[in-house]
Structure formats: structure tokens, C-alpha cells
């Protein structure tokens, strides 16, 4: 990497930290309940102002519910015959308890080399990088190779019902001509040791993500007095079903994205990964904290998260309910549901509260080459590799339109940073140097996409 490439400070690089800090100051906490979710309208309107200040014409859309703000803008490219590239980011964040944090979670504080606050990595870092590059391109008159659609959307943290899902179903015109899209939870570095004692930074590009489903279980039985003998009790029936489901280990399934990731890590590190081994979790643990994400992509999961039953200590309730967070490997949905039904038994009903499909694409093509070239331009010792996200993103909705989706929010991270623990965690923060690096990479990528 040349000194010029590393030390060049573009307009976007110079303002990205300030933009991310200001974005974090908008409390856009998504509680999952429309009446208590807040801040998206104000944040979206501020984003629109930043784009309009640079010369864009924006479209502000409230997606079916008051305050659920979304902003779109399009930058025309040199070749109108090519499909457009959409860069998308969500403005909402999960709630945070200020008492638990070292800094106020909505302060956007810049200290100790980090920008702190809820959304710092999920995903106001990427939103800030997008906004910085978008402003630079427009102000400086840069014409990218093809059209770029900038999309800043609501409600990702609750499945996108009032964000991407609503937009895809009700405003498909906003995505006219878009053939590929780039969003969150990819592009970050994973430092792995090499056999010769050196280290290699792998940049993980998301090419797949598990299906996301929130399932409600319900047991019904005869209500009665708590002092009587009861052969059927809704609480007992449900509890036993939840215990069976929550302690069940689903079979190992290695998708193409996971297989490619493990092969790349093995090649660089000399470590061995055998998905058929009963100690695969132990093998993955050698990767450090990222093993939590990778391990979760090897099998389906069904984690009970909520229970509700009864209204008085001496009354056997007629109904008991539970909510289970289900994440399903691509291609496994039908078999997953069969296993769930066998585990919960015939006396427990189930229904989907939210059901979003899995997604997987291949790690090839011009866009992947552009990502790799952009990383190498600023980290010649780096290497891009595909991986599967154990969670979900707005890509699930956009894929329904036939858009090919990737996760690429580039960050060169300190090896000691427990990055995965920061998602929805306390003291969420992003390194200033990582933001500046990511902005340079994103600028290079979009100029060659």
C-alpha cells in the first residue's frame, strides 16, 4: 500500500466520524411496538437534509405507519444500460439501558479512538460511511460507473415490516433497475494466525444469511382451581414442549458459503475444520470470538425467548404461550418445521409471528471482484472471503425483487476487539481508524463497481 493511498484524506474521510456521531445522537430505538418506537422520522429527515445539501433530490417515504421514515436518492452513473447498485442501511437501533453503559448510549461520544453509542456498528457506522461518500460524489461531480441508489430505511431491527418489507410490497418503483445491493454485517476484518507466526486479515463478505422466524407456541387445557389434581395443565404441557425444543440440537448442515469460509481460514491458518467432527465447536473456538457467529451457521437454532401464562397464583390457566426465535439454514425450512412439530407434540399449536426466508448467493462476479480490489488497494495483505450471517438483514426483502445481495460494510478492526459481542451489546463502539479505512474502501469500491 502506497503512502499516498493510506494518508490521502478525502472529503468523505474528513467528515465520516462527525456524521456517525451525529447519527448516533438520534435515539431511534425500535422496541417492536409502533407506539414506543421513536426517532426514525427525525433521523431520516436529517439524512435527507445532508443529501439535499450536497445537491441530491431525495424522496422521503413513511412506510405505512406514522414516523417510520425512509429516504431514497439516486446518483446517475456513466452507463445507464447497466443495472443499478443499491447501497442500503437502516436507521433504527435496538434499545439501550443508559445505566449499563460507560458513556450515554445516545451521546455519539468520540473518545479513546472510538465513536461510542447504540448503533455504532449496527449500523450507523455504515450509514455514516454511505452518507459521507454520497455527499462527496455529488459535491465533486463524480460520475460512478453505473447508477447508485442510496436507501436509508426504517424498522430493520423488528423484521422490516414498516421498512424494507413494506417498501418492497408497496413501492417497488423505488428499486427500478436495481440488480445488486450492498448492506450490513460484512466487510469487517478477522485476523487469523498463520503457521509461520505472522497474521492475515480476512475480510468477511456476507453472501448468505439464515432464515429468521419468530414462532408462537400455544398450549390449551382445562382451567381450574390450583388446589385440585390436574392431569392436563397448559403451563406444564407448554413448558415440556419448550424444554424439548430449547435443548434440541439440530443436525449439522454445511452450506457452500460456510464451506468456502472454513476452507479459506484453514488455508491461511493451517487449522483444520471438520464439520462432521463431534468437536467442531471446539475447532471453531480457535477462531476466537467470531466462532459464535460461524458456529451458529452450521445448524438451525430454536431459542425460547418469551413465556406467558396465568393471571393468579391459585388458578390453573386455560392457555399458556411461548415465543421462540428460530434461525434456519438455507434449504432447511421444510425439514426444520417437521422437526419442530415432532418435538413440541400434537398438544401444542404453533404459528409464525414473523417468517423471513433465508438467502444465499455465490461468491463471484464483477461486484465481488470490485470488493476484493477495494480491500487490496488499502490493505494489500488482506483477503476477502465469503461467510454466512447467523442473523438477518434487509437483504431478505430486497432479494424478493430478484436483487442479488451482499453484506459489505468494510472495517479494518483491531485483532483484540470482540466485534461480535458489540452487536446489541453494552458499550457498542467503532474505532475511528476503522471508519476512515472503511470510507476509503467504500469510495474505491463504488468507483469501480
N, C-alpha and C positions, 0 to 999 in steps of 0.2 A: 504494500500500500504506500503510495507516494505521500510525502509530507503535505502536498497541496490538497490531496483528497481528504486527508484527515483533519487539517486545520481550516479548510475553507468554511466560512460562516455565511450561509445564505440568509436571505430574509426569513425563510421559514424556520431555520435553525435558531435564529436570534429571538424569535417570538414564541416558540413552541412551549417553553416552560411556563411563561406567563399565561398562555391560553389554557393549558391544562390546569393550572392553579385556579384560574377564574371559573372554569367549568366545574371543578370540584366544589366551589363555593355555592353553587346551586344545589340545594337539597332536593334531589329528585328521587327520594326514597319510594320504592314500589313495594307496598305492603301486600299486594294481591287483591286489595279491596279498593274499588274506584273512589269511595268516599274519603279514604285516608291517604291515597297515593297523591303526591304533590310535586310541584316544581317543573314538570316536563314542559308545560306551555311556556313558562318564563325562560327556561334554558333554550328551548327550540327557537324562540323569538330572538334571543341574544345571538344564537348561532346564525340565524338569518341576517341579522344586522351586520355581523362580521363579514359574511359573504357579500352582502349588498354594498358594504363599504369598499370592498375590493372591486366592485363592478358587476357582480352577478345579478341576474334576475332569479329570484327564488320563488318557490311555491310552498306556502305553509298549509298543512292539512291537519285538521283534528279528526282523528280516526274513530268516528262513531260514538265517542264519549267526550264530554267537556274536559278540556285541559290536556288531552292526550296528544301532544303536539309532535308533528313530524315536518321535516324540512327537506326539500329537494332542490338541486341546482344542476345544470348541465354545462360542461365545458366542451365546446366543439373541437373535434380533432382534425388532423390533416386528411384522413382517409374516411370519408363518410360511407364508403361501401363496406367497411369492417363493422362487426358487431361492437356495441358499446361495452365498456367496462364499468361496473358499478362498484364504488367504494362505500361500504355501509358501516355505520356504527350506531349503537343505541345510547340514549341519553339517560335512561333510568339506572338506578343502582339499588342494591338491597339495603334495608335499613341498618343503622349502626347505633349502638349504645355509647354515648359520649363518655360515660363514666369508666368504660373499659379501656379507653384509648390513652396513649401518651400525649397526643395532640387532639384537638377537636376534630372529629371526622369530616366536618364540612368547612374546615379552615383553609384548605389548599396550601398549608404551610410549606415553605421551602427552607429546609434546614438539613444539615449533616449530609449534604449531597443528594437528598431525595426530595420529591414532591409527595406530601403526605395527604391522605384523606380517602374517604369512601369513593370508589371509582377510579382510583389512581392506576389500577391495572385492569379494571373491569367496568367500563372500558374507555374512560375519559382520556387515558393516555393516547389511544389510537384515534379517538375523536379529535383531540388536540393536534396530533400529527397530520391528520387529514385536513383539518381546517387551516393549519399553517401552510401546507403545500398548495391547497386550493387557492388560498389568498395570494401566495407568491406567483403562481402560474397566471392568474388573472391580472394582477397588477403589472407584471413584467411582460405581459403579452405572449406568454409561452403557449405554443400550439402542440398538444400531445399527439402521438401517432393516430389515435382514434378518440371518439367521444368518451368522456368520463362523466358518469352520473354520480354526484355526491348525495348520499342519502343518510340522514340523521333521524333515527326513529325512536318510538316510544315502546314501553311495555315488554322489552325482551326478557326481563327478569321474572315475568309471570307467564311465559309461553308465547308472548306476542299477539294475544287476542286483540288488543287495541293498538297494535303496532303493525309488524310485518304481515301477520295473518290477515288482518282487516284490509291492509293496503293491497295485498295480492288479490284478494277477493273482490274489492270494491273499486280500486284504482289501478288496474293493470296498465293503463296508459302511461303511468309514471315510469314504467320499466320498458317502454317501447325501444326495441332494438338492442336491449341488453342481452349479451350472450354469456358473459362471465362476470363473476362477482368476487370481491375480496373483503373479508371481515376479520373478526377477532379470534383470539386464542391460537395463534400460530406465529411463526417467525421469531420466537424467542429462543435464546441460546441455551443449550445444555452442554456443560463442559465434562468431557469424559477422559479418564486417564488412558494413556497409551502404554504398550508394553515396554517402550524404551524410556519411560519416566516422564515424557512430555505430556501435553494435554491437547485435546482437539475440541473445538467448539462446533457442535452440531446445531443447526437452526431448524427447528421443527415446523414444518408446513402442514397445516391441517388439511387432510384430504378425505377425512371420514369422521362421522360422529354417530354415536349410538342413538337409537330411538329414545324419546322421552315420553313417559306416560305416568300420570298421576291417577291412581286407581282407588276407588272407594269400595271397601268391603262392608257388607251389612248382614248381620245375623238377626233373626226374629224368633221369638219364642213366647210362651205364655207369661204374662205379667203376674205378680203375686206378692204375698207378704214375705218379708225377709226371714221370718221365723219358721216357715214351713219347709218341708223337704221338696226339692225341685229336681226332677230328672232332666229337664231341659231348661237351660238358663242362657239367655242370649249373650251375656258377658262371657260366660265360660266357653260357649261354642266359638265365639269370635276370638277370644284370647288364644285358644288352642290352635285355631287356623292361622292367626298372625304369628304365633311362635313357630309353627311348622314352616311357614313361608320365609320368615325372617332369618331362620337358621339354615335354610336350604342352600346348598352350593350347586349352582348351575354348571353345566358342562363347559369345558374349555372349547373355545372356538377362535381360531386364528384367521382373521381377515387378511386380505392382501396388504392393506396399509400397515397393519401391525407386523406382519411377516417381513415387509421391507424395512420397517424401522428396526426390528430386532437384528436383522442381517447387517444393517449399516453400523449399528452400535457394536456388534460382535467383530466386524471387520476392523473398526477403528481401535477398539479397546482390548481385543483378544479375549474378552469374556465370552462364555458360552451360555446360550439360552435355548432350552429345550421345552417347548410348550407342553409336551407330553409328560414331562417330569412331574412327579408329585411335589417337588421342591421348586417349582417355577417361581413362586412368590419369593423364596429365598434368593434365587438367582437374580430376580429383578431388583431386590433390595440393594444390590451392589451399585445400582444406578443412583442411589440417594433418594431425595425427596420426590423426584419425578416418578418414582416407582408407584406412587399412589394413583396417578393418572393412568399409567401404562398398564398396571395390574388390573385396573377396572375395565379395561378394554378387551380382556381375554375371555370374559364371560358376562352373561346377563346378571343384573342385580335387581333385587326387590327389597327395599328397605322400608319397614314400617316407620312412619313419622308422626302420626296423629291418632289418638284414641278418644272416643266419646261415647258415654253410656250413663244412663241413670240420672235421677233428679232428687233422690232422697235415700238416706242410709238404710232404711228398713223396707225399701220397695225393690223387688226384682223387676228391672225394666223390660219392656217388650222388645226393644230394639237396641242394638249396640253397633257402632260403626268404627271403622279404622280407615286411614289413608296410607297408601303405600307408594313410595317413589320408585318407579320402575325404569330401568335403563337397559335397552335391548340391542344386542349386536346386530349389524346389518344382516338381513336374510333369516333372522331367527324369530320374527314376530309370531308366526302361527304356532311354532313349537313351544315358544315361551308361554303363550296363553294356555296351551294344553297342559304344560307342567304346572302352571299356577292353579288351574281348575282341579287337577288331581291332588294338589297339596291342600287347598282350602276345603275341599269336600263339597258334597251336594247341599249342605245346610247353610252355606254362606253364599250370598249373592255378590256379584261384583259388577262395577260399571266404571267406565273411563270418565274422569273429570277433564283430563287433558290427554290427548294422544297425538304425538307428533312423530312422523316417520324417521327412521334412520337415513343416513346419507353416506355415499361413498363414491369417489371418483378416482381416476388414475393419476399417477404422479408423472405426467409427461405433457408435452405440448409447449407452444411458444410462451405461454404465460409462466409456466414453471421454469423455463429457461431464463426468462426475464427476472424472476425472483432470485434464482441462483446467481446470475450475473451481478445483480444489485448487491447481494451479500458479499460476493467475492471482491467487488470494487472497493468495499470498505472494510473487509476482513478477509484478506487472501487466504488465511489459514482456516476459514470456515467451510462448512459443507451443509447444504440443505438436504433434509431427509423428510419423508412423509411420516405422518402418525395419525392415529385416531383419537379424537377427543371423547372422554368419558361422559361429558355433559352434552349440552345442546346450544345452538345459536340460531340466529335469524335465518341462517342458510337453509334450514329445513323448509321454510315457507318459500323462499326465492327459488329453490330447486323445483318447486311445483310448476314454475313457468318455463322449465327447461333450461334454466340458467346453471351453468357449471360453477360451483362454489369452492372457494379455498379460504383457509384462515392464515393471514399473513400480516401480523402487526409487529414488525421487526424490532427486537430489543436485544442488545448485547448485554448480558447480565453478569454480575459478579458471581463466580463459581460458588461462593459460600451462601448466597441468598436463597432462602427457601421460598422460591417463587410460587409454587403450587399452593402453599399454605396461606398466601396473601389473598387468594380469591375468596371473597366473602368473609375474610378474616379480620381480626383486630390489627390495628396499626398498618393497614394497607398503604403501600407506598411504592414509588417507582424511581429508580436512580435518574438523576438529571442527565448524566452522561449517556444513559440508555435511550432517553428521549431524543437527545441530539443525534445520536447514532441512528436511531430508527427513522428520524426525519430525513437524514441524508439518504438512507437506503430507500425510503419510500419515494423520494424525489427521483432518484435514479431509476427505480422500477417503473414509475409512471411515464417517464420519458422514453422508455424502451418497451412498453407493453403492447 
